Amino acid sequence: MENKGEEEEAYSTGKQAEINIGTIGHVDHGKSTLVKALTGTFPDTHSEELKRGITIRLGYADTDIRYCTKCPDPQKWTTQTICPHCGSETKVSRRISFVDAPGHEVLMATLLTGAAIFDGAILVIAANEKCPQAQTREHLAAMDAVGIQNIIIVQNKVELVSEEQALKNYQEIKNFVKGTVAENAPIIPMSAVHGANLDVLIKTIEEVIKTPKRDEKKDPRMFVARSFEVNKPGTPPENLLGGVLGGSILQGVLREGDEIEIIPGTRFGKKYVPIRTRITSIHAGTLGKVREAKPGGLMSIGTEIDPAYTRSDNLVGNIIGKPGKLPPVLEELTFQANLMDYVVGMSEKTKVKNLAINEQLMLNVWTAITLGVVTNIKKGNIVTVRLARPVAAEAGTRVAISRRIHERFRLIGFGIIQ
């Protein structure tokens, strides 16, 4: 399938985003509003999301972090091209992508999919509600499960409370994060809707969530977090564009024109078959069209795949790379399980029971979600699970483990593939 109609778009020469930062927290605590304050873009573009006022799918937006050479810290930090304090032109420090994760409890699996491509996270906690709310607790546990260490806490909506209430809520936050991965995370009081303390947050992002070292010489590997079709109804067949895959590159570089393989691929009958195709275009976040995509940040790549296969996030969880250079596709996983003491996200305190033979689990491996049945448990909590849908993974990969408790899957721990 050819991608026509793209030649008129000019290539961008701007800096590509270097890192992905997730915005996490309880529903309606102001995550999407914070992303809009930072980037100027409201990440909830899905029509159902705008109607219901919550994030359903992963939302994306990126921005340049900029600084003014004439203003002191922290006022010098901004995302504007002109300094809001002195009117000077600002300089670019780096470009970053935000992944806005849904806060609603039934969308936990979507959060875990997004977390696979986070380099750090901003945990948004509303000052006008008791802390922790159920999903605040669950989202922080998810960061632990997928191994996210760099966390900043935003105490949002301080404009709605008195100074006394804000201090009480601040203490609740401190008590809540004690003993967690976010124990020493900076806490920034903010009003996202008014942009108050935005400069302090931007300065903190620069200090806490550094760009990790990435190897552009390694074989490329991109994790698919969205897949979709861009053709409008009624497009004539000769103008149809191939399917689009969105996600993030962990290592290596992908270039326009590259031959790629997508694994595990798509289902034919009872088997999954890898897809081979060619990259026809690359868009780097909101930067626009580029000739090559580097690690970090969010990308969408146009392909020659029939768009029927990429519609409605059909290929989420796949890995993209050079043919024959990707991890093995596994129909069963063996991992060392590390279970939490208590189930998170529930109002009553419930201990996590040991895993059992024939128990059904939901597993997140990178951006893939799969169900499986426990077939074996060995000494040292080495668990083997037969998968309903295969995943591409290798030894050392982290797996988030959820089990069904009261009608829905809840996160109970993580595993390391053996």
Secondary structure, DSSP 8 states (H G I E B T S, - for coil): ----S-TTS-B--S----EEEEEE-STTSSHHHHHHHHHS--S--SHHHHHHTS--S-EEEEEEEEE-SSS-TTTTEESSSB-TTT--B-EEEEEEEEEE---SGGGHHHHHHHHTT-SEEEEEEETTS-S--HHHHHHHHHHHHHT---EEEEEE-GGGS-HHHHHHHHHHHHHHHTTSTTTT--EEE-BTTTTBTHHHHHHHHHHHS------TTS--EEEEEEEE----TT--GGG----EEEEEEEES-EETT-EEEEEEEEEETTEEEEEEEEEEEEEETTTEEESEE-SSS-EEEEESS-GGGTGGGTTTT-EEESTT-S--EEEEEEEEEEE-SB-SS-SS--B-----TT-EEEEEETTEEEEEEEEEEETTTEEEEEEEEEEE--TT-EEEEEEEETTEEEEEEEEEE-
